[in-house]
Amino acid sequence: MDRRVEKPRRSRHWRPIAIVAAVIVAALALWWLIPASGSTDIASADIESGAVSRAPFADYLPVRATVAPAVTTFVGVLSGGQVEKLLVQDGSMVGAGQPLATLANPTLKLDVLTREATIASQLGSVSGDDLTLQRSRLDRATQTASANYDYIKAKRDLSVQQQLHDQGFVSDAGVASYSEAADYQQKRLAQLKAGESSENGIASTQAGRLADTRARLSGNLAAVQASLDALVVRAPVAGRLTNFTIQPGQTLKPGDPAGQVDSEGSWKLVADVDEYYLGRVAVGQQARGDGEVRLVVTKVLPAVTDGRFRIELGFQGKAPDGLNRGQTMDVRVTLGATQSALVAPVGGWLDSGGGTSAFVLDASGRHAARRAIKVGRRNAEQAEILSGLAPGDRIVTSNTAAIKGDTLNIR
């Protein structure tokens, strides 16, 4: 007869094992998906890394410099007025003193004419005083000459009478009158000479004062006439005229800029440098430009604007041909000698951490921890590591400014 066949019962011991495995898998998933406290998850595609190594460090500063005239002289307006006529065009070569434009100022012209008439009248008065002084000198000289002649004549007459007296033809009384006349002419001549000497001293002083007055008035007249010449805008030096943008009919005031004259064929380079290098760039440092052009730092302007300061470089020897104002040139300024050093690649990490910390990757490359470091010199490719890192360390070189924690989880 038929009998019932019972199925074998399955063991239930595997269920606890499965539950434990599921819990472990869930925990691992949570650990993977939920970052630890103080850590930040980041995609591997969003970061860059580089290795720390010991290598030659070239201590130089790369800059993009702009060609500028070695000397720029500004053209200013000396006397205000309305632009009447332009005599040259912007960009033209000009010579020193060449007229560039003429200004109209009727008020100034009327004032100049009035002042010229006044000074001319004063010069006429000085000339009259000078003429009077000359006449006085001439009169005194004439009187002295006449007295001298009279004295000579009196001495001659006395001599004749004395001879006649000695021969017995003239009495003593007759000789006495001639002797008195000779004495009188002698005293008169002496007085005139003494007065002439005193008057000559006074006249010399007065003549000197008149000469000073005449020179001063002549200078004033020249200055008045020059004020009219100031209505002509002239080039202060020879060179190329630039920024000459004034137009006919435009009103200009004294001191207004009218343009500038750039030295033609004489150039310098101007570059803006990050303030990090302010204490390291100095006048006299050597530099190299495109095509191995030799340069030298000629000026450091320490004023910092928007985190940058300005330097000027001059050419050693003849400047390259074909340079134009505003042209750019890549330049390397040598700050020190090339030496072996522990270096890391430059990148955004220097800006974000200020060179005081860096994220160092572990051996798996899946995690990075922030580490305090000290950075020294920098160039375009390398940053000198003074402490905190060792050869073989690999750091995150991209910008990590947005990361607040001290650990990176790279997914």
BALUMKOL-602900 format. One record per residue (C-alpha): x, y, z; residue in three letters. Coordinates in steps of 0.2 Angstrom, whole numbers, plus 5000, padded with zeros to 4 digits. Layout:
N
XYZALA ...
END
This chain:
411
500050005000MET 500550184997ASP 501350285011ARG 501750465014ARG 503550525010VAL 504050675021GLU 505250805014LYS 506850835024PRO 506850985035ARG 508051125030ARG 509251185043SER 508851365050ARG 510651395056HIS 511151495041TRP 509951635045ARG 510951725058PRO 512551715047ILE 511551805033ALA 510951935045ILE 512651975052VAL 513351985034ALA 512052105029ALA 512352215044VAL 514252215040ILE 513852255021VAL 512652395027ALA 513952465039ALA 515252465025LEU 514052555014ALA 513652685027LEU 515552715030TRP 515852735012TRP 514352845009LEU 514452955025ILE 516053055027PRO 516853045044ALA 516753205055SER 517953335049GLY 518153255032SER 517553305015THR 517153195000ASP 517853254983ILE 517853174966ALA 519553114959SER 519153214943ALA 519053374953ASP 520853374960ILE 522553364954GLU 524153304963SER 525953304962GLY 527453224970ALA 528753304982VAL 530553274976SER 532353344979ARG 532853434963ALA 533753584957PRO 532853744961PHE 533053884949ALA 532754044959ASP 531954164946TYR 530354264944LEU 529354254928PRO 528454404923VAL 527454474908ARG 528254644904ALA 527654784893THR 528754884882VAL 528655074886ALA 529655224881PRO 531255254892ALA 530755434894VAL 529055514893THR 528955704894THR 527255774896PHE 526655924886VAL 525756054897GLY 524756214893VAL 525756364900LEU 524356494897SER 522456464895GLY 521456494880GLY 520456414866GLN 521256304854VAL 521356404838GLU 522356284826LYS 523256114827LEU 524956114818LEU 525355924820VAL 524455764822GLN 524455634836ASP 525855504833GLY 527055624823SER 528855644826MET 529255814833VAL 530755924837GLY 531156014853ALA 530256174853GLY 529256134838GLN 527456224839PRO 526056094841LEU 524556204842ALA 524056394844THR 522856464857LEU 521756614856ALA 521556724872ASN 520956904868PRO 520956964886THR 522856904888LEU 523357004872LYS 522457164879LEU 523357144895ASP 525057114887VAL 524857274877LEU 524357374892THR 525857314902ARG 527057334887GLU 526557524886ALA 526757544905THR 528457464905ILE 528957564889ALA 528557724899SER 529557674914GLN 531057634902LEU 530857804895GLY 530957884912SER 532557784916VAL 533357834900SER 532958014904GLY 533758004921ASP 535257924913ASP 535358064900LEU 535358194914THR 536658104924LEU 537758094908GLN 537558284905ARG 537958324923SER 539558224921ARG 539958314905LEU 539658484913ASP 540758444928ARG 542158384916ALA 541958544905THR 542058654921GLN 543658564927THR 544458574910ALA 544058764909SER 544758784926ALA 546358694922ASN 546558804906TYR 546358954916ASP 547658894929TYR 548958854916ILE 548659024908LYS 548759114925ALA 550459024928LYS 551059074911ARG 550659254913ASP 551459254931LEU 553059184923SER 553159324910VAL 552859454923GLN 554159374935GLN 555459384921GLN 555059564917LEU 555159604936HIS 556859524937ASP 557359634922GLN 556659794931GLY 555259824920PHE 553859784932VAL 553559834950SER 553259714964ASP 551459764965ALA 551259714946GLY 551959544950VAL 550859514965ALA 549259534956SER 549759394943TYR 550259284958SER 548559304966GLU 547659264950ALA 548759104948ALA 548359054966ASP 546559084964TYR 546458974948GLN 547458834957GLN 546258834971LYS 544758834960ARG 545458694950LEU 545758594966ALA 543958624972GLN 543258574955LEU 544258414955LYS 543758364973ALA 541958394968GLY 542158294952GLU 542858144962SER 541358144974SER 540158174961GLU 540858034950ASN 540657914965GLY 538857964967ILE 538557954949ALA 539257784947SER 538057724961THR 536657804952GLN 537157734936ALA 537257564943GLY 535457584950ARG 534857644933LEU 535657494925ALA 534757374937ASP 533157464934THR 533357454916ARG 533757274916ALA 532357234927ARG 531057324916LEU 531857244901SER 531557074909GLY 529857114914ASN 529457164896LEU 530257004889ALA 529156904902ALA 527557004896VAL 528056964878GLN 528356784882ALA 526656764889SER 525956794872LEU 527156664866ASP 526456544879ALA 524856544868LEU 525856424857VAL 525956254863VAL 527756184860ARG 528556014861ALA 529756014876PRO 530955884869VAL 531155784853ALA 530255624850GLY 528555544845ARG 527055644850LEU 525655534858THR 524055564867ASN 523855734858PHE 521955734858THR 521555914860ILE 520355984847GLN 520056154839PRO 518856264849GLY 519256164865GLN 519556274880THR 521156244890LEU 521756304907LYS 523556334913PRO 524256164918GLY 523056064908ASP 523955914899PRO 523955924880ALA 524955764876GLY 526655684879GLN 528255654869VAL 528955484870ASP 530855444867SER 530855364850GLU 532055204849GLY 532455214868SER 531355084877TRP 531155004894LYS 530054864901LEU 528754884914VAL 527954734924ALA 526754714938ASP 527354584951VAL 526454494965ASP 526754574982GLU 527454404988TYR 529154454979TYR 529154634986LEU 530654594998GLY 531554494985ARG 531654604969VAL 533054734970ALA 533854864958VAL 535254784948GLY 534654604947GLN 534954524930GLN 533454464919ALA 533254374902ARG 531854414890GLY 531254334874ASP 532654284862GLY 533954294877GLU 533754474878VAL 534854534892ARG 533954654905LEU 534254724922VAL 533054794935VAL 533254984935THR 531755034947LYS 530654954960VAL 529055044964LEU 528554974981PRO 526755044982ALA 525654894982VAL 523954904972THR 522754764971ASP 524154644978GLY 525454694965ARG 526854814964PHE 527854874948ARG 529554854942ILE 530554934928GLU 531854844917LEU 533154914906GLY 534054834891PHE 535854794893GLN 536554854876GLY 535554894861LYS 533654854862ALA 532954734849PRO 532354804833ASP 530554814829GLY 529954854847LEU 528354954849ASN 527455034863ARG 526254914872GLY 527154754865GLN 527354624878THR 528854514882MET 529054364894ASP 530454394906VAL 531354294919ARG 532154394933VAL 533554304942THR 533354314961LEU 534654194966GLY 535854044961ALA 535153874956THR 535253754971GLN 534653584975SER 533153584986ALA 531553494992LEU 530253554979VAL 528353524976ALA 527353574960PRO 526553744961VAL 524653764960GLY 523153824968GLY 523553744984TRP 524853884987LEU 523454014986ASP 522153924996SER 523353875010GLY 524454025010GLY 525953905009GLY 525653845027THR 524753685024SER 524453555011ALA 523353395009PHE 524553245008VAL 523853085000LEU 524052915008ASP 524752754999ALA 523052704992SER 522752884985GLY 520952874992ARG 521252985007HIS 522253145010ALA 522553225027ALA 523053415030ARG 524753435036ARG 525653595042ALA 527153645031ILE 528253785028LYS 528553855010VAL 530053955005GLY 530554024988ARG 529453994972ARG 529654004954ASN 528453964939ALA 528553774941GLU 529153744959GLN 528953784977ALA 530353764989GLU 529753655004ILE 530653705020LEU 529753585032SER 528253465034GLY 528553365018LEU 529753225013ALA 530353164996PRO 529053044989GLY 527553124997ASP 526153164985ARG 525053314988ILE 523453394982VAL 524053534970THR 522353604965SER 521453744975ASN 520753684991THR 520153844998ALA 518353784999ALA 518853635010ILE 518553665029LYS 519053495036GLY 520753415038ASP 520353255028THR 519853225010LEU 518953065004ASN 519353044986ILE 517952954977ARG 
END
